């Protein structure tokens, strides 16, 4: 998972993500978000809203192992909802996430 979070940090430095529910929602509705990420300690109401956004806009959604404080250490902002706005970063994050998931299952 270390590569995943390193890529996420790089994505923040490159300014290719949106964070916070309202900002991510606006970016998703305008078609700029290609991947959604949620912190592990997200409230049930916010998680439901992000899930709805993911399903209606057909944007992949990945739950993170990090809580909001861990997200803050990774990207420098305390938030529970992250939207990746760059397709290249989105693809790389999805690949890295699923590679790690496969290794855990073996």
N, C-alpha and C positions, 0 to 999 in steps of 0.2 A: 504494500500500500504506500510505501515511501515514495515510489516513482509517481504515483497518482497525485499525492499531495504536493510534490515538487512541481509537477506540471500545472496544478491548480494555482500555486504561488506564482509561477511564471505567467500564467494567464492574467492574474491580477496586475502584475507589473506591466504587462503589455496593454492593459486597459481593455481587455476583451471579455469582460464580464459585467453583469449588473447584479446588485445585491439589495436585499430588502424586498418585501412582498410587493409593495406598490410599484417600485421601479422595475422589478422583474415582470410583473403583470403587464405594465405599459409596453415594455420591450417585446414581450411575447405576443401581445395583441398587434403590434406593428410588424411582426414576422422576423424579428431580429434574433430571437433566442432559439438555439438548436439543442440545448441540453439543460435540464433542471437538476439541481442538487439541493438536498435538505439536510439540516443538522439533526442529530439524533434526539435532541430535547425540544423539538418544535412542538408547539401547542397543537392539540387535536384539531382545533378550528382552522388554524393556518395550514396544517397538513392536509386537511380536507379540501381547502381552497386550492392549494398547489396541485393536488391530485386531480381535481376537476379541470384546472388549467391545462395540465399535462394531457388528459384524455381528450378534451375538446379541441385543442390546438395540435394534437398528435406530436407532442414533444417528449422525448425519452426522459424519465425521471429516475435518478439514482439516490438512494438514501446513503448518507455518510455515516461512518462510525463515530465521527467527532461530534461533540456537543458544540454549542455556540462559542464557548470559550476556546475550544480547540480550533474552530474555524477562524477565530480572531488571531490566534497564533500563526495560522497558516497564511491568511490573506491580509491581515492587518485591520480587519473590520469585524466587529461582533454582529453576526447576522445568522439567521436560520434558513434563509432562502437565497440561492445563487442561481443566476441564469448565465450560461456561457453563450456569448454572442459571436464567436468565431467558429466556423465549421471545422477547421483544422484542429483546433484545440478540443472541440467537442468530440471528434472522432478519436483523437489520441487518448482523451480521458476515458471514453467508453472502452477502448481496447485494453488499457491498463487496468481498469476496474474489473473487467471480465477475466483477464489473465490471473489476477490475484484471487478472484473468486474460484477459478478452476483449481488453483494450487491448494486452496484451503479444503476443497472437497476430496482431494486424493489421499 
